[in-house]
């Protein structure tokens, strides 16, 4: 019992250190023709970047300045509201790649669940409790990507065999889930699609094993509850999405 209490205290202290401090990373910033190295800082109020040898490439974005922050284990993309004239008014996007060891997992821990941060997690959450899992194939225009779709206490995770294509969605990140065929499940999210100004992006999964009807029903209920759906008999109160 004492050991468990000590472990919990250590975990809380570690979390406090993450939330209280700025996270600083050595990164490479992609330019149109080449790239430059500098320091990326993530903090409670936004994102800063200072390129070492180019004063023009120094930015300080508050969360209100960022349309979307996409996070993968070793790459961060910052999508701003600034138009790029040479790209017919497309919104400007900055890419930052880690140059040192490690990953951006602490950024995920710092920002997840914060309503003011439009976060896309292109990684698999390995810390949440898994309620169930089903092998799937993510259908893409050319081919597909295999992996596992996991329902967790926090939301849904696609754990891709190719880690760069993984996703983690907390419950508020999901717009809807739907059966679109006998062995198809479509997950529609609030991820900003560059080809769609409706601010929704869908992921179609082929189910490699059957998903029981009651399990899908509870999943659907959990997503709908995020939009304020109230039911007289809401079994998600008892069993969540198990």
SULRAKA-V281926 format. One record per helix or strand of 3 or more residues. SS is the DSSP state (A for helix, B for strand). FROM is the first residue (numbers start at 0). TO is the last residue. If there is no record, write none. Layout:
SS | FROM | TO
SS | FROM | TO
This chain:
A | 1 | 19
B | 22 | 29
B | 34 | 42
B | 45 | 50
B | 57 | 61
A | 62 | 64
B | 65 | 71
B | 74 | 83
A | 84 | 86
B | 89 | 97
A | 104 | 110
B | 118 | 121
B | 129 | 138
B | 143 | 151
B | 154 | 159
A | 162 | 164
B | 166 | 169
A | 170 | 172
B | 173 | 180
B | 183 | 188
B | 200 | 206
A | 212 | 224
A | 235 | 238
